[in-house]
């Protein structure tokens, strides 16, 4: 049976995202072997850190370029860059070359994630977006489970270099699909030049913040001259960025977008949600292995309970929203379940029970599956279509910051307790209120029924007409503050 055009285009989007999604998980089991082969265990953490820093620093720039030039072209460019960097990673002969290539790969990955999510908004009607974003969430869940297993298999049976080479066939298939089957939605080309100075200041400030999060409390003490100096540089860079963007004709970081209630509230919620997710994905396996005696493989398999919950609830919520167009109840219920799962784990860690942990992970997963993709849909429908890329970049940027800050703060909290059980109890005890704080933010979003048709592109990036043209009707505003 022949697939409809929309289905083919969506499969292409998923294929384009898949290398970047897998790359976040597949590398973990290969790192010890890489350190041994390239002879620098002390620097192996930068194989991960360089990727994370570069990705966060470039996310907003990719989104802005997609809005200006057209998402298909920029998505193709980011995917081609990712594949080239993957090949160089596989060929790297020393740690320095590998870290440099990983930085380029991370920069390209920021574009893949942001542009692919925005492209769903180009293809799918508002009411259907939750269902399609749910499919993407299911792919994320599958990659989270399959990535470490695939990475271990490739490392043991072939070579760690294939952890990077495996991206090439997937990426080439996606590039072919983008060229042949993906519609070329034109971008909005403002008369003003691209804001290169703003983009550079943004990248500099983001890198500084990420380095503080990565180094603070581990490589350097929080009160050390290095961290204090980075903090001063961050304040100066942020001030320069705000000064520049207020004066730029077409700013790389449109500060006015953060005054849109939908974007502001969802971005803050994403920050808190990602930080709480970090508590589960990092410290649940640590607890299962150190306190309950689970092997690494068994600990990974026990996390499948969370992924099953994510997949089930994200598809349930997406289908229900597609039928009725109502969405607000799902992230509220989801955040409540997330907080309950985290609180349950904090209360039950003393029992050292694998069964209790799995049940709490399942509750957390059921909740998480009803949050992320629906908040994405809310943002997509709360801004003009010509700003989809920038809006998705903004929320993804705050997701990245939430992960980095969560890693720094919760990691320091865990280390301060001096034992696995008390450390994990405190980490989950902090993460649960973070989910409740996100619930409070989402509660302030008003609901407007989603439409069944996609809206045509508007005249300008700001949604205002130019050259005397009449304004194009836009979607109902979503996300007004109560």
Secondary structure, DSSP 8 states (H G I E B T S, - for coil): ----HHHHHHHHHHHHHHHHHHHHHHTGGGHHHHHHHHT-GGGTHHHHHHHHHHHHHHHHHHHHHHHHH-HHHHHHHHHHHHHHHHHHHHH--SHHHHHHHHHHHHHHHHHHHHHHHHHHHHHS-HHHHHHHHHHHHHHHHHHHHHHHHHHHHHHHHT-TTHHHHHHHHHHHHHHHHHHHHS--------SS---HHHHHHHHHHHHHHHHHHHHBTTTB-TTSHHHHHHHHHHHHHHHHHHHHHHH-TT-SS-GGGGGSHHHHHHHHHHHHHHHHHHHHHHHHHHHHHHHH---HHHHHHHTHHHHHHHHHHHHHHHHHHHHH---HHHHHHHHHHHHHHHHHHHHHGGGT-HHHHHHHHHHHHHHHTTTHHHHHHHHHHHS-GGGHHHHHHHHHHHHHHHHHHHHHHHHHHHHHH-SHHHHHHHHHHHHHHHHHHHHHHHHTB------SS-----SSTTS---TT------------B-
